[in-house]
Amino acid sequence: MMKADFTDDSKSNPAAQPLYKPRPLPWTRNDTNFWLDLALLIVFMAVLAITGIIQFVFPAPADASNWSLWGYDYRSWQLAQSFSIAFFAVLVIVHLILHWAWVCGVISVRFSRHLGRRVRIVEPMLTLYGVALLAFCLFVILTVVGLAEFQVVGPPAK
C-alpha cells in the first residue's frame, strides 16, 4: 500500500510564497480611542438628525398625533431621541474615564501656573475625583428633574 505524500509546495517553491504576509496587529489604546471617537461621531450625528426631524419635520406635539415618518409616529421619534442621547452620554462618560488621567494632568498644570507652585495629583486620588465628579453631575441632574417635577403646572381646570 502506498502512502500519500502531503508536502507543502510553498516551502520548497519560493515563487509560490506570497511577497507580503500581513501579521495581525495587537489592539492598542489608539485603536480603542479611534473606535470610541467614531462611535461618538455617529451617535452625535444621529442625535442631531433625530432632533432635526422632531423639531422641523413634525408639527407641534399637540398636532402630531396622526403624523408618521417612515412608519414611526412622533412619540417613537421622541423615544429614539431619548435613547440616542442616553447612549451618547454613556459614550462620553467612557471617553472621560479613558482620558481621566490626562484631564487631571491638564487641570493640575493649570492650577500650578495659577498658584505659582507645583500641584500634583496622587494617582489613587484620580479615581476618587472622578467618582466624586460623576456623583456631583448626577446629583445636579436629579435635582433639576426633581424641582421640575414639583413645579410643573398643568392646564387650567375647565
C-alpha positions as CSV (number, residue, x, y, z in Angstrom):
1,M,0.0,0.0,0.0
2,M,1.3,3.4,-0.9
3,K,1.3,6.4,1.4
4,A,0.2,9.7,0.0
5,D,2.9,12.3,0.1
6,F,1.4,15.6,1.5
7,T,4.2,18.1,1.2
8,D,3.9,21.9,1.3
9,D,5.0,23.2,-2.1
10,S,5.1,26.7,-0.9
11,K,8.1,25.9,1.3
12,S,10.0,24.2,-1.5
13,N,9.0,26.7,-4.2
14,P,9.8,30.3,-3.4
15,A,7.7,31.5,-6.3
16,A,4.6,30.1,-4.5
17,Q,5.2,32.1,-1.4
18,P,3.4,35.4,-1.0
19,L,5.6,38.5,-1.1
20,Y,3.8,40.0,1.9
21,K,2.1,38.1,4.7
22,P,0.3,40.5,7.0
23,R,0.5,40.0,10.7
24,P,-2.4,40.7,13.0
25,L,-1.6,43.8,15.0
26,P,-2.2,43.9,18.7
27,W,-5.2,46.0,20.0
28,T,-3.8,49.3,21.2
29,R,-5.1,52.3,23.2
30,N,-5.1,54.2,19.9
31,D,-7.5,51.6,18.4
32,T,-9.8,52.0,21.4
33,N,-9.7,55.8,21.1
34,F,-10.4,55.7,17.4
35,W,-13.4,53.4,17.6
36,L,-14.8,55.2,20.6
37,D,-14.4,58.6,18.8
38,L,-16.0,57.1,15.7
39,A,-19.0,55.8,17.8
40,L,-19.3,59.2,19.4
41,L,-19.4,60.9,16.0
42,I,-22.0,58.5,14.6
43,V,-24.3,58.8,17.7
44,F,-23.9,62.6,17.8
45,M,-25.0,62.7,14.1
46,A,-27.9,60.5,14.9
47,V,-28.9,62.8,17.8
48,L,-28.7,65.8,15.6
49,A,-30.7,64.2,12.7
50,I,-33.4,62.9,15.0
51,T,-33.7,66.3,16.8
52,G,-33.9,68.0,13.4
53,I,-36.7,65.6,12.4
54,I,-38.7,66.2,15.6
55,Q,-38.1,70.0,15.5
56,F,-38.5,70.8,11.8
57,V,-40.4,67.9,10.1
58,F,-43.2,67.1,12.5
59,P,-45.7,69.7,13.5
60,A,-46.1,70.8,17.2
61,P,-46.6,67.7,19.5
62,A,-50.3,68.6,20.1
63,D,-50.9,68.4,16.3
64,A,-48.7,65.4,15.5
65,S,-51.0,62.7,16.8
66,N,-51.7,61.2,13.3
67,W,-48.4,62.0,11.7
68,S,-45.7,59.4,10.9
69,L,-42.4,59.3,9.2
70,W,-41.0,56.0,7.8
71,G,-43.6,54.1,9.9
72,Y,-42.8,55.8,13.2
73,D,-45.0,58.3,15.0
74,Y,-43.9,61.4,16.9
75,R,-43.7,59.5,20.2
76,S,-41.4,56.9,18.6
77,W,-39.1,59.6,17.3
78,Q,-39.0,61.2,20.8
79,L,-38.1,57.8,22.3
80,A,-35.4,57.4,19.7
81,Q,-34.0,60.8,20.6
82,S,-34.0,59.9,24.3
83,F,-32.2,56.6,23.8
84,S,-29.7,58.1,21.4
85,I,-28.9,61.0,23.9
86,A,-28.6,58.4,26.7
87,F,-26.2,56.3,24.5
88,F,-24.2,59.4,23.6
89,A,-23.9,60.3,27.3
90,V,-22.6,56.8,28.1
91,L,-20.0,57.1,25.4
92,V,-19.0,60.5,26.7
93,I,-18.6,59.1,30.2
94,V,-16.5,56.2,28.8
95,H,-14.4,58.7,26.9
96,L,-13.8,60.7,30.1
97,I,-12.9,57.6,32.0
98,L,-10.3,56.6,29.4
99,H,-8.8,60.1,29.4
100,W,-9.3,61.0,33.1
101,A,-5.6,60.9,33.9
102,W,-4.9,63.4,31.1
103,V,-7.8,65.6,32.2
104,C,-6.4,65.7,35.8
105,G,-2.9,66.4,34.4
106,V,-4.1,69.4,32.4
107,I,-6.0,70.7,35.5
108,S,-3.0,70.3,37.8
109,V,-0.8,72.1,35.3
110,R,-3.3,75.0,35.1
111,F,-3.5,75.2,38.9
112,S,0.3,75.0,39.2
113,R,0.7,78.0,36.9
114,H,-2.1,79.9,38.6
115,L,-0.7,79.3,42.2
116,G,2.9,79.6,41.2
117,R,3.8,76.2,42.7
118,R,3.6,72.7,41.6
119,V,0.3,71.0,42.2
120,R,0.4,67.2,41.9
121,I,-2.5,64.8,42.0
122,V,-1.7,61.5,43.6
123,E,-2.7,58.5,41.4
124,P,-5.2,56.9,43.8
125,M,-6.9,60.2,44.2
126,L,-7.7,60.3,40.4
127,T,-10.4,57.7,40.8
128,L,-11.8,59.4,43.9
129,Y,-12.0,62.7,42.0
130,G,-13.7,61.0,39.0
131,V,-16.3,59.3,41.1
132,A,-17.0,62.5,43.1
133,L,-17.4,64.5,39.8
134,L,-19.8,61.8,38.4
135,A,-21.8,61.8,41.6
136,F,-22.0,65.6,41.6
137,C,-23.2,65.7,38.0
138,L,-25.9,63.0,38.7
139,F,-26.9,65.0,41.8
140,V,-27.3,68.2,39.7
141,I,-29.3,66.4,37.0
142,L,-31.6,64.7,39.5
143,T,-32.1,68.0,41.4
144,V,-33.2,69.8,38.3
145,V,-35.6,67.0,37.3
146,G,-36.9,66.8,40.9
147,L,-37.5,70.5,41.0
148,A,-39.3,70.4,37.6
149,E,-41.5,67.5,38.9
150,F,-42.7,69.6,41.8
151,Q,-43.1,72.9,39.9
152,V,-44.7,71.7,36.7
153,V,-48.1,73.4,36.0
154,G,-50.9,71.6,34.4
155,P,-53.6,73.1,32.2
156,P,-56.3,75.1,34.0
157,A,-59.4,73.2,35.1
158,K,-62.5,73.7,32.9
